[in-house]
Amino acid sequence: MDFTEKTLNQAYKFQGKIMRARVDQVELPNGRTATREVCEHVGGVGVLPIDQDGNVILVRQFRYPYGETIYEIPAGKMDHGPEDAAACGLRELQEETGFTAGRLIELGCIYPSPGFLDEIVYLFAAMDLSPGQCNPDEDEFVERVTMPFAELEQRILTDEIKDGKTMAAAYRARLKGLI
């Protein structure tokens, strides 16, 4: 069966710097119509830094939509103009942790919330790390946190780490034998 929905019309309701929101009317596979709310996002990158001892480097930062300070992998939006995902990941790694990577290994991509959001987050593991100076954006306040991979997994298990890209990157790194 073909599940494709045909777009009949689109109406943009909001346009910001990193996202746009629209309401679409679509024709369903059975011929009926429905409404779809879509948030268009510039996309992002997340990097799981793994040091020579098998520790991971995360950042803690306040996330306004949730009103919480959370642990997550260094990450950022692809909002610096045309940019390759790997270059974005390396930039975010350096800005948020100070580290540079000798190797960047692709971990694939995820669709964070495919019911309404078109964002794609590209995931990488950073290996052969060299320390350096953090350089966060002026509106970004982060704390670098190093922990054993087993602790990361335990914090995911106990719901202390809730960030989807962090969980996906950790799982994929485990599946690829990087840990």
mmCIF file of the C-alpha atoms, coordinates in Angstrom:
data_MODEL
# 
_entry.id   MODEL 
# 
loop_
_atom_site.group_PDB 
_atom_site.id 
_atom_site.type_symbol 
_atom_site.label_atom_id 
_atom_site.label_alt_id 
_atom_site.label_comp_id 
_atom_site.label_asym_id 
_atom_site.label_entity_id 
_atom_site.label_seq_id 
_atom_site.pdbx_PDB_ins_code 
_atom_site.Cartn_x 
_atom_site.Cartn_y 
_atom_site.Cartn_z 
_atom_site.occupancy 
_atom_site.B_iso_or_equiv 
_atom_site.pdbx_formal_charge 
_atom_site.auth_seq_id 
_atom_site.auth_comp_id 
_atom_site.auth_asym_id 
_atom_site.auth_atom_id 
_atom_site.pdbx_PDB_model_num 
ATOM 1   C CA . MET A 1 1   ? 0.000   0.000  0.000  1.00 0.00 ? 1   MET A CA 1 
ATOM 2   C CA . ASP A 1 2   ? 1.183   3.499  -0.801 1.00 0.00 ? 2   ASP A CA 1 
ATOM 3   C CA . PHE A 1 3   ? 0.937   5.615  2.388  1.00 0.00 ? 3   PHE A CA 1 
ATOM 4   C CA . THR A 1 4   ? 1.925   8.893  0.681  1.00 0.00 ? 4   THR A CA 1 
ATOM 5   C CA . GLU A 1 5   ? -0.136  11.951 1.545  1.00 0.00 ? 5   GLU A CA 1 
ATOM 6   C CA . LYS A 1 6   ? -0.528  14.561 -1.218 1.00 0.00 ? 6   LYS A CA 1 
ATOM 7   C CA . THR A 1 7   ? -0.117  18.207 -0.195 1.00 0.00 ? 7   THR A CA 1 
ATOM 8   C CA . LEU A 1 8   ? -3.118  20.279 -1.298 1.00 0.00 ? 8   LEU A CA 1 
ATOM 9   C CA . ASN A 1 9   ? -2.058  23.626 0.225  1.00 0.00 ? 9   ASN A CA 1 
ATOM 10  C CA . GLN A 1 10  ? 0.282   25.142 2.799  1.00 0.00 ? 10  GLN A CA 1 
ATOM 11  C CA . ALA A 1 11  ? -0.134  28.205 5.012  1.00 0.00 ? 11  ALA A CA 1 
ATOM 12  C CA . TYR A 1 12  ? 2.862   29.523 6.950  1.00 0.00 ? 12  TYR A CA 1 
ATOM 13  C CA . LYS A 1 13  ? 1.913   30.815 10.404 1.00 0.00 ? 13  LYS A CA 1 
ATOM 14  C CA . PHE A 1 14  ? 5.352   31.693 11.814 1.00 0.00 ? 14  PHE A CA 1 
ATOM 15  C CA . GLN A 1 15  ? 8.820   32.272 10.396 1.00 0.00 ? 15  GLN A CA 1 
ATOM 16  C CA . GLY A 1 16  ? 11.789  32.622 12.757 1.00 0.00 ? 16  GLY A CA 1 
ATOM 17  C CA . LYS A 1 17  ? 15.553  32.318 12.549 1.00 0.00 ? 17  LYS A CA 1 
ATOM 18  C CA . ILE A 1 18  ? 15.780  28.530 13.009 1.00 0.00 ? 18  ILE A CA 1 
ATOM 19  C CA . MET A 1 19  ? 12.255  27.292 12.319 1.00 0.00 ? 19  MET A CA 1 
ATOM 20  C CA . ARG A 1 20  ? 9.041   27.940 10.426 1.00 0.00 ? 20  ARG A CA 1 
ATOM 21  C CA . ALA A 1 21  ? 5.581   26.637 11.290 1.00 0.00 ? 21  ALA A CA 1 
ATOM 22  C CA . ARG A 1 22  ? 2.911   25.867 8.738  1.00 0.00 ? 22  ARG A CA 1 
ATOM 23  C CA . VAL A 1 23  ? -0.496  24.228 8.485  1.00 0.00 ? 23  VAL A CA 1 
ATOM 24  C CA . ASP A 1 24  ? -1.044  21.946 5.478  1.00 0.00 ? 24  ASP A CA 1 
ATOM 25  C CA . GLN A 1 25  ? -4.141  20.403 3.997  1.00 0.00 ? 25  GLN A CA 1 
ATOM 26  C CA . VAL A 1 26  ? -3.405  16.946 2.612  1.00 0.00 ? 26  VAL A CA 1 
ATOM 27  C CA . GLU A 1 27  ? -5.160  14.236 0.703  1.00 0.00 ? 27  GLU A CA 1 
ATOM 28  C CA . LEU A 1 28  ? -4.892  10.880 2.463  1.00 0.00 ? 28  LEU A CA 1 
ATOM 29  C CA . PRO A 1 29  ? -4.343  7.545  0.676  1.00 0.00 ? 29  PRO A CA 1 
ATOM 30  C CA . ASN A 1 30  ? -8.098  6.836  0.973  1.00 0.00 ? 30  ASN A CA 1 
ATOM 31  C CA . GLY A 1 31  ? -9.022  10.134 -0.747 1.00 0.00 ? 31  GLY A CA 1 
ATOM 32  C CA . ARG A 1 32  ? -10.149 11.985 2.386  1.00 0.00 ? 32  ARG A CA 1 
ATOM 33  C CA . THR A 1 33  ? -8.496  15.207 3.524  1.00 0.00 ? 33  THR A CA 1 
ATOM 34  C CA . ALA A 1 34  ? -6.732  16.034 6.776  1.00 0.00 ? 34  ALA A CA 1 
ATOM 35  C CA . THR A 1 35  ? -4.783  18.858 8.409  1.00 0.00 ? 35  THR A CA 1 
ATOM 36  C CA . ARG A 1 36  ? -1.066  18.523 9.195  1.00 0.00 ? 36  ARG A CA 1 
ATOM 37  C CA . GLU A 1 37  ? 0.856   20.969 11.392 1.00 0.00 ? 37  GLU A CA 1 
ATOM 38  C CA . VAL A 1 38  ? 4.520   21.050 10.414 1.00 0.00 ? 38  VAL A CA 1 
ATOM 39  C CA . CYS A 1 39  ? 7.511   22.703 12.035 1.00 0.00 ? 39  CYS A CA 1 
ATOM 40  C CA . GLU A 1 40  ? 10.367  23.154 9.543  1.00 0.00 ? 40  GLU A CA 1 
ATOM 41  C CA . HIS A 1 41  ? 13.756  23.227 11.303 1.00 0.00 ? 41  HIS A CA 1 
ATOM 42  C CA . VAL A 1 42  ? 17.263  23.985 10.009 1.00 0.00 ? 42  VAL A CA 1 
ATOM 43  C CA . GLY A 1 43  ? 18.572  20.661 11.341 1.00 0.00 ? 43  GLY A CA 1 
ATOM 44  C CA . GLY A 1 44  ? 21.251  19.837 13.808 1.00 0.00 ? 44  GLY A CA 1 
ATOM 45  C CA . VAL A 1 45  ? 24.243  17.771 14.781 1.00 0.00 ? 45  VAL A CA 1 
ATOM 46  C CA . GLY A 1 46  ? 25.195  15.908 17.945 1.00 0.00 ? 46  GLY A CA 1 
ATOM 47  C CA . VAL A 1 47  ? 28.665  14.598 18.798 1.00 0.00 ? 47  VAL A CA 1 
ATOM 48  C CA . LEU A 1 48  ? 29.506  11.929 21.375 1.00 0.00 ? 48  LEU A CA 1 
ATOM 49  C CA . PRO A 1 49  ? 33.129  12.598 22.428 1.00 0.00 ? 49  PRO A CA 1 
ATOM 50  C CA . ILE A 1 50  ? 34.880  9.440  23.666 1.00 0.00 ? 50  ILE A CA 1 
ATOM 51  C CA . ASP A 1 51  ? 38.318  9.801  25.247 1.00 0.00 ? 51  ASP A CA 1 
ATOM 52  C CA . GLN A 1 52  ? 41.175  7.273  25.196 1.00 0.00 ? 52  GLN A CA 1 
ATOM 53  C CA . ASP A 1 53  ? 39.937  5.740  28.483 1.00 0.00 ? 53  ASP A CA 1 
ATOM 54  C CA . GLY A 1 54  ? 36.401  5.141  27.211 1.00 0.00 ? 54  GLY A CA 1 
ATOM 55  C CA . ASN A 1 55  ? 34.924  8.109  29.069 1.00 0.00 ? 55  ASN A CA 1 
ATOM 56  C CA . VAL A 1 56  ? 32.383  10.358 27.396 1.00 0.00 ? 56  VAL A CA 1 
ATOM 57  C CA . ILE A 1 57  ? 32.279  14.123 27.557 1.00 0.00 ? 57  ILE A CA 1 
ATOM 58  C CA . LEU A 1 58  ? 28.833  15.650 27.970 1.00 0.00 ? 58  LEU A CA 1 
ATOM 59  C CA . VAL A 1 59  ? 27.631  19.160 28.636 1.00 0.00 ? 59  VAL A CA 1 
ATOM 60  C CA . ARG A 1 60  ? 25.131  20.374 31.214 1.00 0.00 ? 60  ARG A CA 1 
ATOM 61  C CA . GLN A 1 61  ? 22.992  23.287 30.228 1.00 0.00 ? 61  GLN A CA 1 
ATOM 62  C CA . PHE A 1 62  ? 19.632  24.846 30.932 1.00 0.00 ? 62  PHE A CA 1 
ATOM 63  C CA . ARG A 1 63  ? 17.033  24.043 28.287 1.00 0.00 ? 63  ARG A CA 1 
ATOM 64  C CA . TYR A 1 64  ? 14.349  26.692 28.304 1.00 0.00 ? 64  TYR A CA 1 
ATOM 65  C CA . PRO A 1 65  ? 11.465  24.683 26.756 1.00 0.00 ? 65  PRO A CA 1 
ATOM 66  C CA . TYR A 1 66  ? 11.688  22.149 29.613 1.00 0.00 ? 66  TYR A CA 1 
ATOM 67  C CA . GLY A 1 67  ? 12.751  24.554 32.369 1.00 0.00 ? 67  GLY A CA 1 
ATOM 68  C CA . GLU A 1 68  ? 15.522  22.110 33.332 1.00 0.00 ? 68  GLU A CA 1 
ATOM 69  C CA . THR A 1 69  ? 19.286  21.816 33.339 1.00 0.00 ? 69  THR A CA 1 
ATOM 70  C CA . ILE A 1 70  ? 20.064  18.621 31.450 1.00 0.00 ? 70  ILE A CA 1 
ATOM 71  C CA . TYR A 1 71  ? 22.993  16.453 30.396 1.00 0.00 ? 71  TYR A CA 1 
ATOM 72  C CA . GLU A 1 72  ? 23.503  16.021 26.680 1.00 0.00 ? 72  GLU A CA 1 
ATOM 73  C CA . ILE A 1 73  ? 26.142  15.489 24.038 1.00 0.00 ? 73  ILE A CA 1 
ATOM 74  C CA . PRO A 1 74  ? 27.636  18.622 22.479 1.00 0.00 ? 74  PRO A CA 1 
ATOM 75  C CA . ALA A 1 75  ? 25.232  19.668 19.759 1.00 0.00 ? 75  ALA A CA 1 
ATOM 76  C CA . GLY A 1 76  ? 24.053  22.549 17.684 1.00 0.00 ? 76  GLY A CA 1 
ATOM 77  C CA . LYS A 1 77  ? 21.933  23.823 14.875 1.00 0.00 ? 77  LYS A CA 1 
ATOM 78  C CA . MET A 1 78  ? 23.034  23.968 11.269 1.00 0.00 ? 78  MET A CA 1 
ATOM 79  C CA . ASP A 1 79  ? 22.241  27.680 11.145 1.00 0.00 ? 79  ASP A CA 1 
ATOM 80  C CA . HIS A 1 80  ? 25.563  29.106 9.964  1.00 0.00 ? 80  HIS A CA 1 
ATOM 81  C CA . GLY A 1 81  ? 24.592  29.064 6.287  1.00 0.00 ? 81  GLY A CA 1 
ATOM 82  C CA . PRO A 1 82  ? 25.401  26.143 3.990  1.00 0.00 ? 82  PRO A CA 1 
ATOM 83  C CA . GLU A 1 83  ? 27.340  23.753 6.189  1.00 0.00 ? 83  GLU A CA 1 
ATOM 84  C CA . ASP A 1 84  ? 28.272  20.108 6.081  1.00 0.00 ? 84  ASP A CA 1 
ATOM 85  C CA . ALA A 1 85  ? 27.092  18.106 9.116  1.00 0.00 ? 85  ALA A CA 1 
ATOM 86  C CA . ALA A 1 86  ? 30.601  16.920 10.045 1.00 0.00 ? 86  ALA A CA 1 
ATOM 87  C CA . ALA A 1 87  ? 31.975  20.483 9.972  1.00 0.00 ? 87  ALA A CA 1 
ATOM 88  C CA . CYS A 1 88  ? 29.068  21.625 12.149 1.00 0.00 ? 88  CYS A CA 1 
ATOM 89  C CA . GLY A 1 89  ? 29.753  18.789 14.588 1.00 0.00 ? 89  GLY A CA 1 
ATOM 90  C CA . LEU A 1 90  ? 33.441  19.642 14.859 1.00 0.00 ? 90  LEU A CA 1 
ATOM 91  C CA . ARG A 1 91  ? 32.592  23.313 15.425 1.00 0.00 ? 91  ARG A CA 1 
ATOM 92  C CA . GLU A 1 92  ? 30.061  22.497 18.160 1.00 0.00 ? 92  GLU A CA 1 
ATOM 93  C CA . LEU A 1 93  ? 32.458  20.041 19.834 1.00 0.00 ? 93  LEU A CA 1 
ATOM 94  C CA . GLN A 1 94  ? 35.146  22.719 20.081 1.00 0.00 ? 94  GLN A CA 1 
ATOM 95  C CA . GLU A 1 95  ? 32.777  25.516 21.124 1.00 0.00 ? 95  GLU A CA 1 
ATOM 96  C CA . GLU A 1 96  ? 31.070  23.551 23.902 1.00 0.00 ? 96  GLU A CA 1 
ATOM 97  C CA . THR A 1 97  ? 33.885  21.332 25.218 1.00 0.00 ? 97  THR A CA 1 
ATOM 98  C CA . GLY A 1 98  ? 37.152  22.796 23.924 1.00 0.00 ? 98  GLY A CA 1 
ATOM 99  C CA . PHE A 1 99  ? 38.083  19.439 22.408 1.00 0.00 ? 99  PHE A CA 1 
ATOM 100 C CA . THR A 1 100 ? 39.076  18.777 18.827 1.00 0.00 ? 100 THR A CA 1 
ATOM 101 C CA . ALA A 1 101 ? 38.784  15.328 17.284 1.00 0.00 ? 101 ALA A CA 1 
ATOM 102 C CA . GLY A 1 102 ? 41.415  13.366 15.386 1.00 0.00 ? 102 GLY A CA 1 
ATOM 103 C CA . ARG A 1 103 ? 38.606  11.149 14.031 1.00 0.00 ? 103 ARG A CA 1 
ATOM 104 C CA . LEU A 1 104 ? 34.922  11.757 13.526 1.00 0.00 ? 104 LEU A CA 1 
ATOM 105 C CA . ILE A 1 105 ? 32.832  8.616  13.019 1.00 0.00 ? 105 ILE A CA 1 
ATOM 106 C CA . GLU A 1 106 ? 29.333  8.797  11.543 1.00 0.00 ? 106 GLU A CA 1 
ATOM 107 C CA . LEU A 1 107 ? 26.626  7.332  13.749 1.00 0.00 ? 107 LEU A CA 1 
ATOM 108 C CA . GLY A 1 108 ? 23.746  8.033  11.349 1.00 0.00 ? 108 GLY A CA 1 
ATOM 109 C CA . CYS A 1 109 ? 20.860  10.418 11.829 1.00 0.00 ? 109 CYS A CA 1 
ATOM 110 C CA . ILE A 1 110 ? 17.612  10.587 13.768 1.00 0.00 ? 110 ILE A CA 1 
ATOM 111 C CA . TYR A 1 111 ? 14.180  12.156 13.296 1.00 0.00 ? 111 TYR A CA 1 
ATOM 112 C CA . PRO A 1 112 ? 13.484  13.644 16.761 1.00 0.00 ? 112 PRO A CA 1 
ATOM 113 C CA . SER A 1 113 ? 9.702   13.978 16.458 1.00 0.00 ? 113 SER A CA 1 
ATOM 114 C CA . PRO A 1 114 ? 8.440   12.916 13.010 1.00 0.00 ? 114 PRO A CA 1 
ATOM 115 C CA . GLY A 1 115 ? 4.761   13.575 13.765 1.00 0.00 ? 115 GLY A CA 1 
ATOM 116 C CA . PHE A 1 116 ? 5.174   17.323 13.223 1.00 0.00 ? 116 PHE A CA 1 
ATOM 117 C CA . LEU A 1 117 ? 8.875   18.217 12.942 1.00 0.00 ? 117 LEU A CA 1 
ATOM 118 C CA . ASP A 1 118 ? 11.066  17.839 9.837  1.00 0.00 ? 118 ASP A CA 1 
ATOM 119 C CA . GLU A 1 119 ? 14.335  18.265 11.763 1.00 0.00 ? 119 GLU A CA 1 
ATOM 120 C CA . ILE A 1 120 ? 17.135  15.817 11.032 1.00 0.00 ? 120 ILE A CA 1 
ATOM 121 C CA . VAL A 1 121 ? 19.891  15.426 13.637 1.00 0.00 ? 121 VAL A CA 1 
ATOM 122 C CA . TYR A 1 122 ? 23.160  13.971 12.347 1.00 0.00 ? 122 TYR A CA 1 
ATOM 123 C CA . LEU A 1 123 ? 25.119  12.012 14.947 1.00 0.00 ? 123 LEU A CA 1 
ATOM 124 C CA . PHE A 1 124 ? 28.856  11.440 15.231 1.00 0.00 ? 124 PHE A CA 1 
ATOM 125 C CA . ALA A 1 125 ? 31.368  9.974  17.657 1.00 0.00 ? 125 ALA A CA 1 
ATOM 126 C CA . ALA A 1 126 ? 34.523  12.034 18.215 1.00 0.00 ? 126 ALA A CA 1 
ATOM 127 C CA . MET A 1 127 ? 37.682  10.027 18.904 1.00 0.00 ? 127 MET A CA 1 
ATOM 128 C CA . ASP A 1 128 ? 41.378  10.811 19.390 1.00 0.00 ? 128 ASP A CA 1 
ATOM 129 C CA . LEU A 1 129 ? 40.497  13.935 21.348 1.00 0.00 ? 129 LEU A CA 1 
ATOM 130 C CA . SER A 1 130 ? 42.831  16.853 22.007 1.00 0.00 ? 130 SER A CA 1 
ATOM 131 C CA . PRO A 1 131 ? 41.900  19.310 24.780 1.00 0.00 ? 131 PRO A CA 1 
ATOM 132 C CA . GLY A 1 132 ? 41.578  23.018 24.193 1.00 0.00 ? 132 GLY A CA 1 
ATOM 133 C CA . GLN A 1 133 ? 39.664  26.104 25.231 1.00 0.00 ? 133 GLN A CA 1 
ATOM 134 C CA . CYS A 1 134 ? 35.845  26.210 25.198 1.00 0.00 ? 134 CYS A CA 1 
ATOM 135 C CA . ASN A 1 135 ? 34.307  28.946 23.105 1.00 0.00 ? 135 ASN A CA 1 
ATOM 136 C CA . PRO A 1 136 ? 30.519  28.831 23.640 1.00 0.00 ? 136 PRO A CA 1 
ATOM 137 C CA . ASP A 1 137 ? 28.151  31.231 21.903 1.00 0.00 ? 137 ASP A CA 1 
ATOM 138 C CA . GLU A 1 138 ? 27.491  34.422 23.883 1.00 0.00 ? 138 GLU A CA 1 
ATOM 139 C CA . ASP A 1 139 ? 24.008  33.215 24.880 1.00 0.00 ? 139 ASP A CA 1 
ATOM 140 C CA . GLU A 1 140 ? 25.191  29.708 25.773 1.00 0.00 ? 140 GLU A CA 1 
ATOM 141 C CA . PHE A 1 141 ? 26.192  28.640 29.277 1.00 0.00 ? 141 PHE A CA 1 
ATOM 142 C CA . VAL A 1 142 ? 27.527  25.088 29.479 1.00 0.00 ? 142 VAL A CA 1 
ATOM 143 C CA . GLU A 1 143 ? 29.475  22.955 31.908 1.00 0.00 ? 143 GLU A CA 1 
ATOM 144 C CA . ARG A 1 144 ? 31.671  20.151 30.577 1.00 0.00 ? 144 ARG A CA 1 
ATOM 145 C CA . VAL A 1 145 ? 31.170  16.815 32.372 1.00 0.00 ? 145 VAL A CA 1 
ATOM 146 C CA . THR A 1 146 ? 33.296  13.684 31.893 1.00 0.00 ? 146 THR A CA 1 
ATOM 147 C CA . MET A 1 147 ? 32.000  10.280 32.949 1.00 0.00 ? 147 MET A CA 1 
ATOM 148 C CA . PRO A 1 148 ? 32.594  6.597  32.212 1.00 0.00 ? 148 PRO A CA 1 
ATOM 149 C CA . PHE A 1 149 ? 30.364  5.194  29.469 1.00 0.00 ? 149 PHE A CA 1 
ATOM 150 C CA . ALA A 1 150 ? 28.788  2.820  32.018 1.00 0.00 ? 150 ALA A CA 1 
ATOM 151 C CA . GLU A 1 151 ? 27.713  5.845  34.082 1.00 0.00 ? 151 GLU A CA 1 
ATOM 152 C CA . LEU A 1 152 ? 26.143  7.426  30.995 1.00 0.00 ? 152 LEU A CA 1 
ATOM 153 C CA . GLU A 1 153 ? 24.166  4.229  30.438 1.00 0.00 ? 153 GLU A CA 1 
ATOM 154 C CA . GLN A 1 154 ? 23.117  4.130  34.109 1.00 0.00 ? 154 GLN A CA 1 
ATOM 155 C CA . ARG A 1 155 ? 21.948  7.759  33.975 1.00 0.00 ? 155 ARG A CA 1 
ATOM 156 C CA . ILE A 1 156 ? 19.914  6.937  30.868 1.00 0.00 ? 156 ILE A CA 1 
ATOM 157 C CA . LEU A 1 157 ? 18.418  3.922  32.637 1.00 0.00 ? 157 LEU A CA 1 
ATOM 158 C CA . THR A 1 158 ? 17.434  5.964  35.722 1.00 0.00 ? 158 THR A CA 1 
ATOM 159 C CA . ASP A 1 159 ? 15.910  8.751  33.583 1.00 0.00 ? 159 ASP A CA 1 
ATOM 160 C CA . GLU A 1 160 ? 18.505  11.309 34.661 1.00 0.00 ? 160 GLU A CA 1 
ATOM 161 C CA . ILE A 1 161 ? 19.473  11.669 30.994 1.00 0.00 ? 161 ILE A CA 1 
ATOM 162 C CA . LYS A 1 162 ? 16.378  12.233 28.884 1.00 0.00 ? 162 LYS A CA 1 
ATOM 163 C CA . ASP A 1 163 ? 17.855  13.809 25.762 1.00 0.00 ? 163 ASP A CA 1 
ATOM 164 C CA . GLY A 1 164 ? 16.995  11.701 22.716 1.00 0.00 ? 164 GLY A CA 1 
ATOM 165 C CA . LYS A 1 165 ? 20.076  12.498 20.636 1.00 0.00 ? 165 LYS A CA 1 
ATOM 166 C CA . THR A 1 166 ? 22.328  11.578 23.560 1.00 0.00 ? 166 THR A CA 1 
ATOM 167 C CA . MET A 1 167 ? 20.575  8.234  24.026 1.00 0.00 ? 167 MET A CA 1 
ATOM 168 C CA . ALA A 1 168 ? 20.640  7.475  20.293 1.00 0.00 ? 168 ALA A CA 1 
ATOM 169 C CA . ALA A 1 169 ? 24.336  8.384  19.958 1.00 0.00 ? 169 ALA A CA 1 
ATOM 170 C CA . ALA A 1 170 ? 25.260  6.237  22.970 1.00 0.00 ? 170 ALA A CA 1 
ATOM 171 C CA . TYR A 1 171 ? 23.297  3.264  21.650 1.00 0.00 ? 171 TYR A CA 1 
ATOM 172 C CA . ARG A 1 172 ? 24.760  3.553  18.167 1.00 0.00 ? 172 ARG A CA 1 
ATOM 173 C CA . ALA A 1 173 ? 28.310  3.922  19.548 1.00 0.00 ? 173 ALA A CA 1 
ATOM 174 C CA . ARG A 1 174 ? 27.716  0.744  21.555 1.00 0.00 ? 174 ARG A CA 1 
ATOM 175 C CA . LEU A 1 175 ? 26.352  -1.084 18.467 1.00 0.00 ? 175 LEU A CA 1 
ATOM 176 C CA . LYS A 1 176 ? 29.352  0.018  16.391 1.00 0.00 ? 176 LYS A CA 1 
ATOM 177 C CA . GLY A 1 177 ? 31.755  -1.315 19.037 1.00 0.00 ? 177 GLY A CA 1 
ATOM 178 C CA . LEU A 1 178 ? 33.246  2.080  19.831 1.00 0.00 ? 178 LEU A CA 1 
ATOM 179 C CA . ILE A 1 179 ? 32.858  1.407  23.554 1.00 0.00 ? 179 ILE A CA 1 
# 
